[in-house]
Amino acid sequence: MSTAKSSTAEGPVATGSDGAVLLSLRGITKRFGPVQALTRVDFDLPPGQVTALAGDNGAGKSVTIKTIAGLWAPDEGELVWQGQPVHFHGPRDAEAVGITTIYQDLALCENLDIVQNMFLGHEQLRHRLLDEGSMELAAKKTLEELSVTTIRSIRQPVASLSGGQRQSVAVAKAVMSKAKLVILDEPTAALGVAQTRMVLSLIKRLASQGVAVMVVSHNLNDVFAIADRIVILYLGQMVAQGPASAFDPTMVVDYMTTGRSERAPGTAQAAASGKEAR
């Protein structure tokens, strides 16, 4: 794997309150035969902040997610986790360091209840038997800490839950696994207004606990409601990144559809012009 330095557009580096960066993508390039899916992509994911990854269909968002999650290894560039280069050989490697990816299908078992889903694959045992009491207490505590109050019983089958409640269970499961970075792929897709509001609040609370959160969403209202920072991809290249306050929805659409924006002042424009200068 090459460690070539990327030359993509960059705004100010976003860091956590202590100046730390949890994960850095450096010059990430990914090809599938003749198709160039990503080209020298650079950006940072700081702890305690929500980073929105925006881009039109085919921009490379899914490839970026799956590269971070360990499904695909980059052809060039590197992932730097807490200051150290890492090489994931599969999703288990990414999960082992603290990266959890929640895809649109949520990967929940509808025939199992909430507790069983939250501990699936990590069940607690006592005297070689399932420790149901401990798991129930831990599941209840995690949901309470995330202020999830709409669930009637933690022994409800997941099949009986609404879309927003299922998303809450998936996030709580990530918290239970002590994830340091949670990636959410279209977390509010097909949700109603009330359920969307609940999920967005949940994402904010997750970040407030010091977790790095990356959200992929086509809904710019959702993006601006929760994002501290925005990264925009266009045809596999990062064309702009910066604090959410440096963008407005029209600028983001411009970048998503053309790779540039004439409206972009300050940080976002500097990011784009920096790319063009190179």
SULGI-V527773 format. One record per helix or strand of 3 or more residues. SS is the DSSP state (@ for helix, = for strand). FROM is the first residue (numbers start at 1). TO is the last residue. Records with the same first field share a line. If there is no record, write none. Layout:
SS=FROM-TO / FROM-TO
//
This chain:
==23-32 / 35-45 / 50-54 / 76-81 / 84-86 / 99-102 / 181-185 / 212-216 / 229-234 / 237-243
@=61-68 / 91-97 / 114-118 / 132-145 / 158-160 / 163-176 / 193-208 / 220-226 / 244-246 / 249-258 / 266-277
//
